[in-house]
Amino acid sequence: MNRREFIKNSGRVLAGALLLPTMLPRFAEAAWQTRGGEGLPIRETYLHFRSLENRDATDVIILHHIGNTNADVSAATVHQWHLANGWAGIGYHYLIRKDGTIERGRPRDTVGAHCYGENWHSIGVNIVGNFEVAMPTDAQLDAAERLVARLCQMYGLRPGGRTIKGHRDFNSTACPGQNLYDMLPDVIAGVQTYYGA
């Protein structure tokens, strides 16, 4: 390589380095969309966990509610609660806020801490609220139906009563709250609609 080629190539490298910071956010956004694969807007939380274990099987999606408050708590708040319990961090894989925003909890393909005895083969979705005394918002229900439909597609699950459950179907608990549990057939019907779309 002669001097002229060296200078020309050095200029290209420098120009690329100067453009990289302006291009990086777009590339990073595209990377998580592709890597995450949900095809939905998921708010990344970048939570730090203690040790996590990969989940080898996925055959059910379990719906939860917060239960102890009807406040619009974030995944980061629940993460702190669960760390205080001595857990690796937030036990749910997704959390759906009152406005329908879906936030990432645990990485999708790791074992959760949301349903005793069933974490090894399930995904936990928490819809924020206390549905013993309140109702989920329309935005939350729509987001849950879209998310669960996409998860069913990703894991090859046929959406129905065998693959979409409430926490109380497995453990002795009020979760996901009577009001949401009573709506489960309608939620499953909505998931089936999005699944087939």
N, C-alpha and C positions, 0 to 999 in steps of 0.2 A: 504494500500500500504506500503510495507516495504521499507527500505532504498535503497536496491539494485534496486528495480523497479523505485523508485523515481529518482535516479541518471540516470538510463537508459532512462527514459522518458524525463528528463531534457536535456539530450544529443541530443535526437531527435528534441526537440523544438529548441534548439540552432542551430543545423545543418540546420533546415528549415529556421530559421531567417537569417542565413548567405547566403543561396541559394536564398532567396526571391529577393534581389536587382538584381541579374543576370537574374532571370526569369521574373521579372516584365515587362520589355519592350515588351517581346514577348506576354505575357498575355494581356497587355494593347493594343497592336496592334490588336490582335485577337478580343478583346472585341469591339473596335470601328468598325472593319470590320463587326462583327456579329450584333452589335447594329445599326450601320448605315444602313446596309442591301443593299447598292448599289451594292456590289460585284465588284466594280471598285476601282482603286487606287484614293482616294480622299485625297488631302493634307489638313490635319486639320489645322485650323488657330487659334483656341482657342481665338477668339475675345470676348470681354466683351461688353454686350449690356445693354442698359437701359431696361425698362420693355418690355416684348414680350408677345404676345397672341397666344394661340394654334389655329391652323387652323383645322376646323372640316370637311371640304369638299375639295376635290381636283379633278377637272375635266378638267383642261387645264394647259398646260406648255407654258409659254410665253418667247420668245427669244428677247434679247436686245443686244445693243452694247454700248460701252462707249460713243462714239459720239463726245466728245469735244477734244479728242486726239487719235492719233493712236499708242501711246506709249504702251508698255507691262506693264500696271499697275497691281498691286496685289490686292487681296481682302482686305488686310490690309490698302492699300492706299485709296480704295473706302470707306472702313469703316470710315476712318478719314474724308473724304469729307462729308459723310452722317451724321456723328455726328455733324459736323460743321453746317449742315442744321437744326439741332435740332431734328433729327430723333433718333430712338433707336440704330441705327448703320446701317451697310450695308443693303440695301433693297433687294438685290438678295440672293437667296438661294445657288447659285453656280456661280462661275466665271471661265471662261476657258481662260487660258493664251495662248500666241502665239505658244508655243511649245506643246500645247495640254494638259498641266497640268490642272487638275480640282481642284479648291480650294473651300473649304466650305465657304459660307457666313453665312446667317442666318441659324439656325437649320431648318432642312427640314420640320418639321411639325408645324412651326410657321407661322403666317401671315406675309407676306412680305411687302415691301414698294417700289414696282417697277412698278405698273400699276394702276393708279387712278381708283377707283371703282371696281376693279377686284381682289384685293389682298386677299380677304377672301376665294377664291376658287382656287387659282392658285399658281404655282411654277415659280419663276423667274430665268432664266438662262442667264447670261451676257457673251457674247463672246467678248473678249477684242479687241478693235480697233474702228476706225471711218470708217464705211463701206459706208459712202457717198463718200469717196475719196479713200479707199483702199479695199482690198479683204481679207477675212479670210484665214488663212493658212489651208493647207490640214490637218495638225495635229489638228487644232481647230475643223474643220468640223467633222473629225472622232470621236473626243472626244465628241462633242455635240451629234452626232448620237447615240453613245454608251450610254451616260448618259440619254438622253431622252428616248431611248428604255427601259432602266432599270427602269426609273421612271414610264413609261407607264405600265410595268409589275407589279410594286409594287402597283400602284393605280388602277389597273384593267381598264386602258384606252386603247381603240383601237387606235393605232397611225394613224392619218390622219389630214385633214384640219380643223376638228372641235376641235381636242384636242391639236394640236400644232400650235401656232399662233405667229405672230410678234406683238410687242408692238403697232404698228400703226393700227392693226386690232381693237383695243379698244379705243385708244386715238388719239387726233390730234397731231402727232409727226412724225418726220422722222425715229425714231427708229424702227427697228434695222439697219437702213441705207439701201439705195436702192440696193446696191450690194448684201447684205445678203438677203434682202427681195426677190429679184429676184431668189435667189437660194433655197428658202424655199421648193418648190416642190421636188427638188433633196434631200434636207436634210430629208424631210418626207419619201422619198423612201428609203434612207439609214437607217432611224430609223426603218422602216418596215422590212428591211432585218435583222437587228440585233435583232429585236423583235421576229422574227420567228426562229432565229438560236438556 
